[in-house]
Amino acid sequence: MAHPKRRISKQRRNKRRTHDKIVPKVIAKCSNCGAAVQYHTVCPVCGYYRGKLAIEKAVVA
């Protein structure tokens, strides 16, 4: 395995890693039922995605 010719400084290493941080999840409101939903996912409460029924939910009575 090859060895680096020069030591990589802390600043250069950290600049490379700036995009590796954990991004917080963005929460939106469901347009159908108003529940809190993560972006680009089907609503776990009503099963709608972008105004259309995506998953048939069983009605508990």
PDB file as gemmi writes it, atoms N, CA and C in Angstrom:
CRYST1    1.000    1.000    1.000  90.00  90.00  90.00 P 1                      
ATOM      1  N   MET A   1       0.842  -1.179   0.000  1.00  0.00           N  
ATOM      2  CA  MET A   1       0.000   0.000   0.000  1.00  0.00           C  
ATOM      3  C   MET A   1       0.886   1.241   0.000  1.00  0.00           C  
ATOM      4  N   ALA A   2       0.512   2.231  -0.768  1.00  0.00           N  
ATOM      5  CA  ALA A   2       1.312   3.443  -0.890  1.00  0.00           C  
ATOM      6  C   ALA A   2       1.198   4.310   0.352  1.00  0.00           C  
ATOM      7  N   HIS A   3       2.261   5.035   0.644  1.00  0.00           N  
ATOM      8  CA  HIS A   3       2.287   5.944   1.782  1.00  0.00           C  
ATOM      9  C   HIS A   3       2.241   7.374   1.259  1.00  0.00           C  
ATOM     10  N   PRO A   4       1.548   8.260   1.982  1.00  0.00           N  
ATOM     11  CA  PRO A   4       1.512   9.653   1.545  1.00  0.00           C  
ATOM     12  C   PRO A   4       2.874  10.320   1.698  1.00  0.00           C  
ATOM     13  N   LYS A   5       3.224  11.184   0.749  1.00  0.00           N  
ATOM     14  CA  LYS A   5       4.516  11.866   0.811  1.00  0.00           C  
ATOM     15  C   LYS A   5       4.503  12.984   1.838  1.00  0.00           C  
ATOM     16  N   ARG A   6       3.342  13.617   2.038  1.00  0.00           N  
ATOM     17  CA  ARG A   6       3.226  14.712   2.992  1.00  0.00           C  
ATOM     18  C   ARG A   6       2.056  14.430   3.937  1.00  0.00           C  
ATOM     19  N   ARG A   7       2.186  14.939   5.136  1.00  0.00           N  
ATOM     20  CA  ARG A   7       1.113  14.792   6.114  1.00  0.00           C  
ATOM     21  C   ARG A   7      -0.036  15.723   5.723  1.00  0.00           C  
ATOM     22  N   ILE A   8      -1.256  15.244   5.834  1.00  0.00           N  
ATOM     23  CA  ILE A   8      -2.423  16.073   5.540  1.00  0.00           C  
ATOM     24  C   ILE A   8      -2.759  16.863   6.799  1.00  0.00           C  
ATOM     25  N   SER A   9      -2.824  18.174   6.670  1.00  0.00           N  
ATOM     26  CA  SER A   9      -3.068  19.031   7.824  1.00  0.00           C  
ATOM     27  C   SER A   9      -4.499  18.850   8.331  1.00  0.00           C  
ATOM     28  N   LYS A  10      -4.706  19.259   9.579  1.00  0.00           N  
ATOM     29  CA  LYS A  10      -6.038  19.152  10.184  1.00  0.00           C  
ATOM     30  C   LYS A  10      -7.044  20.000   9.416  1.00  0.00           C  
ATOM     31  N   GLN A  11      -6.600  21.161   8.969  1.00  0.00           N  
ATOM     32  CA  GLN A  11      -7.494  22.048   8.241  1.00  0.00           C  
ATOM     33  C   GLN A  11      -7.925  21.425   6.912  1.00  0.00           C  
ATOM     34  N   ARG A  12      -6.999  20.847   6.183  1.00  0.00           N  
ATOM     35  CA  ARG A  12      -7.324  20.227   4.894  1.00  0.00           C  
ATOM     36  C   ARG A  12      -8.236  19.020   5.090  1.00  0.00           C  
ATOM     37  N   ARG A  13      -7.946  18.221   6.123  1.00  0.00           N  
ATOM     38  CA  ARG A  13      -8.770  17.052   6.430  1.00  0.00           C  
ATOM     39  C   ARG A  13     -10.190  17.480   6.783  1.00  0.00           C  
ATOM     40  N   ASN A  14     -10.316  18.505   7.608  1.00  0.00           N  
ATOM     41  CA  ASN A  14     -11.634  18.957   8.039  1.00  0.00           C  
ATOM     42  C   ASN A  14     -12.419  19.622   6.912  1.00  0.00           C  
ATOM     43  N   LYS A  15     -11.727  20.284   5.980  1.00  0.00           N  
ATOM     44  CA  LYS A  15     -12.415  20.855   4.818  1.00  0.00           C  
ATOM     45  C   LYS A  15     -13.052  19.758   3.977  1.00  0.00           C  
ATOM     46  N   ARG A  16     -12.359  18.644   3.843  1.00  0.00           N  
ATOM     47  CA  ARG A  16     -12.875  17.529   3.064  1.00  0.00           C  
ATOM     48  C   ARG A  16     -14.096  16.903   3.728  1.00  0.00           C  
ATOM     49  N   ARG A  17     -14.145  16.942   5.051  1.00  0.00           N  
ATOM     50  CA  ARG A  17     -15.215  16.285   5.801  1.00  0.00           C  
ATOM     51  C   ARG A  17     -16.403  17.198   6.099  1.00  0.00           C  
ATOM     52  N   THR A  18     -16.440  18.398   5.559  1.00  0.00           N  
ATOM     53  CA  THR A  18     -17.518  19.327   5.899  1.00  0.00           C  
ATOM     54  C   THR A  18     -18.883  18.824   5.455  1.00  0.00           C  
ATOM     55  N   HIS A  19     -18.940  17.999   4.425  1.00  0.00           N  
ATOM     56  CA  HIS A  19     -20.220  17.515   3.917  1.00  0.00           C  
ATOM     57  C   HIS A  19     -20.631  16.188   4.543  1.00  0.00           C  
ATOM     58  N   ASP A  20     -19.852  15.666   5.466  1.00  0.00           N  
ATOM     59  CA  ASP A  20     -20.158  14.379   6.073  1.00  0.00           C  
ATOM     60  C   ASP A  20     -21.038  14.481   7.306  1.00  0.00           C  
ATOM     61  N   LYS A  21     -21.400  15.693   7.708  1.00  0.00           N  
ATOM     62  CA  LYS A  21     -22.198  15.847   8.918  1.00  0.00           C  
ATOM     63  C   LYS A  21     -23.614  15.318   8.697  1.00  0.00           C  
ATOM     64  N   ILE A  22     -24.268  15.008   9.785  1.00  0.00           N  
ATOM     65  CA  ILE A  22     -25.636  14.488   9.721  1.00  0.00           C  
ATOM     66  C   ILE A  22     -26.587  15.658   9.489  1.00  0.00           C  
ATOM     67  N   VAL A  23     -27.440  15.525   8.482  1.00  0.00           N  
ATOM     68  CA  VAL A  23     -28.391  16.568   8.140  1.00  0.00           C  
ATOM     69  C   VAL A  23     -29.686  16.301   8.898  1.00  0.00           C  
ATOM     70  N   PRO A  24     -30.250  17.282   9.576  1.00  0.00           N  
ATOM     71  CA  PRO A  24     -31.496  17.055  10.307  1.00  0.00           C  
ATOM     72  C   PRO A  24     -32.656  16.773   9.344  1.00  0.00           C  
ATOM     73  N   LYS A  25     -33.584  15.949   9.786  1.00  0.00           N  
ATOM     74  CA  LYS A  25     -34.744  15.621   8.952  1.00  0.00           C  
ATOM     75  C   LYS A  25     -35.681  16.816   8.890  1.00  0.00           C  
ATOM     76  N   VAL A  26     -36.230  17.043   7.703  1.00  0.00           N  
ATOM     77  CA  VAL A  26     -37.145  18.161   7.508  1.00  0.00           C  
ATOM     78  C   VAL A  26     -38.563  17.633   7.660  1.00  0.00           C  
ATOM     79  N   ILE A  27     -39.312  18.270   8.546  1.00  0.00           N  
ATOM     80  CA  ILE A  27     -40.676  17.837   8.834  1.00  0.00           C  
ATOM     81  C   ILE A  27     -41.654  18.796   8.155  1.00  0.00           C  
ATOM     82  N   ALA A  28     -42.645  18.221   7.500  1.00  0.00           N  
ATOM     83  CA  ALA A  28     -43.689  19.003   6.840  1.00  0.00           C  
ATOM     84  C   ALA A  28     -45.047  18.582   7.391  1.00  0.00           C  
ATOM     85  N   LYS A  29     -46.096  19.234   6.935  1.00  0.00           N  
ATOM     86  CA  LYS A  29     -47.453  18.908   7.351  1.00  0.00           C  
ATOM     87  C   LYS A  29     -48.156  18.198   6.212  1.00  0.00           C  
ATOM     88  N   CYS A  30     -48.838  17.091   6.531  1.00  0.00           N  
ATOM     89  CA  CYS A  30     -49.581  16.324   5.520  1.00  0.00           C  
ATOM     90  C   CYS A  30     -50.712  17.188   4.970  1.00  0.00           C  
ATOM     91  N   SER A  31     -50.839  17.240   3.652  1.00  0.00           N  
ATOM     92  CA  SER A  31     -51.876  18.061   3.032  1.00  0.00           C  
ATOM     93  C   SER A  31     -53.274  17.463   3.205  1.00  0.00           C  
ATOM     94  N   ASN A  32     -53.344  16.168   3.522  1.00  0.00           N  
ATOM     95  CA  ASN A  32     -54.634  15.504   3.663  1.00  0.00           C  
ATOM     96  C   ASN A  32     -55.147  15.549   5.105  1.00  0.00           C  
ATOM     97  N   CYS A  33     -54.318  15.106   6.064  1.00  0.00           N  
ATOM     98  CA  CYS A  33     -54.787  15.006   7.450  1.00  0.00           C  
ATOM     99  C   CYS A  33     -54.113  15.992   8.398  1.00  0.00           C  
ATOM    100  N   GLY A  34     -53.018  16.618   7.996  1.00  0.00           N  
ATOM    101  CA  GLY A  34     -52.355  17.604   8.833  1.00  0.00           C  
ATOM    102  C   GLY A  34     -51.336  17.042   9.801  1.00  0.00           C  
ATOM    103  N   ALA A  35     -51.049  15.760   9.713  1.00  0.00           N  
ATOM    104  CA  ALA A  35     -50.064  15.146  10.601  1.00  0.00           C  
ATOM    105  C   ALA A  35     -48.648  15.537  10.187  1.00  0.00           C  
ATOM    106  N   ALA A  36     -47.706  15.438  11.127  1.00  0.00           N  
ATOM    107  CA  ALA A  36     -46.305  15.746  10.834  1.00  0.00           C  
ATOM    108  C   ALA A  36     -45.693  14.591  10.050  1.00  0.00           C  
ATOM    109  N   VAL A  37     -45.091  14.922   8.888  1.00  0.00           N  
ATOM    110  CA  VAL A  37     -44.546  13.907   7.985  1.00  0.00           C  
ATOM    111  C   VAL A  37     -43.174  14.356   7.516  1.00  0.00           C  
ATOM    112  N   GLN A  38     -42.249  13.414   7.355  1.00  0.00           N  
ATOM    113  CA  GLN A  38     -40.948  13.723   6.765  1.00  0.00           C  
ATOM    114  C   GLN A  38     -41.142  13.925   5.266  1.00  0.00           C  
ATOM    115  N   TYR A  39     -40.383  14.867   4.686  1.00  0.00           N  
ATOM    116  CA  TYR A  39     -40.504  15.142   3.257  1.00  0.00           C  
ATOM    117  C   TYR A  39     -40.265  13.888   2.419  1.00  0.00           C  
ATOM    118  N   HIS A  40     -40.943  13.783   1.288  1.00  0.00           N  
ATOM    119  CA  HIS A  40     -40.798  12.716   0.298  1.00  0.00           C  
ATOM    120  C   HIS A  40     -41.144  11.341   0.861  1.00  0.00           C  
ATOM    121  N   THR A  41     -42.054  11.276   1.808  1.00  0.00           N  
ATOM    122  CA  THR A  41     -42.512   9.997   2.350  1.00  0.00           C  
ATOM    123  C   THR A  41     -44.028   9.985   2.425  1.00  0.00           C  
ATOM    124  N   VAL A  42     -44.588   8.785   2.435  1.00  0.00           N  
ATOM    125  CA  VAL A  42     -46.023   8.610   2.561  1.00  0.00           C  
ATOM    126  C   VAL A  42     -46.416   8.908   4.000  1.00  0.00           C  
ATOM    127  N   CYS A  43     -47.559   9.541   4.190  1.00  0.00           N  
ATOM    128  CA  CYS A  43     -48.047   9.872   5.532  1.00  0.00           C  
ATOM    129  C   CYS A  43     -48.362   8.571   6.278  1.00  0.00           C  
ATOM    130  N   PRO A  44     -47.775   8.364   7.462  1.00  0.00           N  
ATOM    131  CA  PRO A  44     -48.040   7.127   8.202  1.00  0.00           C  
ATOM    132  C   PRO A  44     -49.435   7.076   8.799  1.00  0.00           C  
ATOM    133  N   VAL A  45     -50.108   8.217   8.890  1.00  0.00           N  
ATOM    134  CA  VAL A  45     -51.441   8.258   9.497  1.00  0.00           C  
ATOM    135  C   VAL A  45     -52.529   7.919   8.483  1.00  0.00           C  
ATOM    136  N   CYS A  46     -52.529   8.630   7.341  1.00  0.00           N  
ATOM    137  CA  CYS A  46     -53.616   8.447   6.374  1.00  0.00           C  
ATOM    138  C   CYS A  46     -53.199   7.693   5.114  1.00  0.00           C  
ATOM    139  N   GLY A  47     -51.881   7.593   4.829  1.00  0.00           N  
ATOM    140  CA  GLY A  47     -51.422   6.846   3.669  1.00  0.00           C  
ATOM    141  C   GLY A  47     -51.404   7.637   2.375  1.00  0.00           C  
ATOM    142  N   TYR A  48     -51.520   8.968   2.459  1.00  0.00           N  
ATOM    143  CA  TYR A  48     -51.517   9.797   1.261  1.00  0.00           C  
ATOM    144  C   TYR A  48     -50.119  10.334   0.977  1.00  0.00           C  
ATOM    145  N   TYR A  49     -49.812  10.523  -0.312  1.00  0.00           N  
ATOM    146  CA  TYR A  49     -48.556  11.144  -0.734  1.00  0.00           C  
ATOM    147  C   TYR A  49     -48.867  12.066  -1.893  1.00  0.00           C  
ATOM    148  N   ARG A  50     -48.565  13.335  -1.744  1.00  0.00           N  
ATOM    149  CA  ARG A  50     -48.799  14.367  -2.746  1.00  0.00           C  
ATOM    150  C   ARG A  50     -50.254  14.419  -3.201  1.00  0.00           C  
ATOM    151  N   GLY A  51     -51.170  14.278  -2.256  1.00  0.00           N  
ATOM    152  CA  GLY A  51     -52.595  14.403  -2.555  1.00  0.00           C  
ATOM    153  C   GLY A  51     -53.249  13.160  -3.121  1.00  0.00           C  
ATOM    154  N   LYS A  52     -52.509  12.066  -3.261  1.00  0.00           N  
ATOM    155  CA  LYS A  52     -53.071  10.835  -3.798  1.00  0.00           C  
ATOM    156  C   LYS A  52     -52.898   9.711  -2.798  1.00  0.00           C  
ATOM    157  N   LEU A  53     -53.838   8.770  -2.793  1.00  0.00           N  
ATOM    158  CA  LEU A  53     -53.765   7.637  -1.890  1.00  0.00           C  
ATOM    159  C   LEU A  53     -52.659   6.699  -2.362  1.00  0.00           C  
ATOM    160  N   ALA A  54     -51.682   6.469  -1.503  1.00  0.00           N  
ATOM    161  CA  ALA A  54     -50.539   5.630  -1.863  1.00  0.00           C  
ATOM    162  C   ALA A  54     -50.620   4.274  -1.188  1.00  0.00           C  
ATOM    163  N   ILE A  55     -51.075   4.255   0.062  1.00  0.00           N  
ATOM    164  CA  ILE A  55     -51.178   3.011   0.826  1.00  0.00           C  
ATOM    165  C   ILE A  55     -52.574   2.939   1.431  1.00  0.00           C  
ATOM    166  N   GLU A  56     -53.222   1.809   1.240  1.00  0.00           N  
ATOM    167  CA  GLU A  56     -54.531   1.589   1.818  1.00  0.00           C  
ATOM    168  C   GLU A  56     -54.379   1.335   3.309  1.00  0.00           C  
ATOM    169  N   LYS A  57     -54.942   2.207   4.133  1.00  0.00           N  
ATOM    170  CA  LYS A  57     -54.858   2.075   5.588  1.00  0.00           C  
ATOM    171  C   LYS A  57     -56.120   1.412   6.101  1.00  0.00           C  
ATOM    172  N   ALA A  58     -55.952   0.505   7.067  1.00  0.00           N  
ATOM    173  CA  ALA A  58     -57.116  -0.149   7.692  1.00  0.00           C  
ATOM    174  C   ALA A  58     -57.755   0.823   8.668  1.00  0.00           C  
ATOM    175  N   VAL A  59     -59.074   0.903   8.642  1.00  0.00           N  
ATOM    176  CA  VAL A  59     -59.806   1.803   9.523  1.00  0.00           C  
ATOM    177  C   VAL A  59     -60.084   1.076  10.826  1.00  0.00           C  
ATOM    178  N   VAL A  60     -59.614   1.645  11.926  1.00  0.00           N  
ATOM    179  CA  VAL A  60     -59.829   1.047  13.247  1.00  0.00           C  
ATOM    180  C   VAL A  60     -61.019   1.743  13.872  1.00  0.00           C  
ATOM    181  N   ALA A  61     -62.067   0.958  14.186  1.00  0.00           N  
ATOM    182  CA  ALA A  61     -63.281   1.557  14.763  1.00  0.00           C  
ATOM    183  C   ALA A  61     -63.588   0.985  16.118  1.00  0.00           C  
TER     184      ALA A  61                                                      
END                                                                             
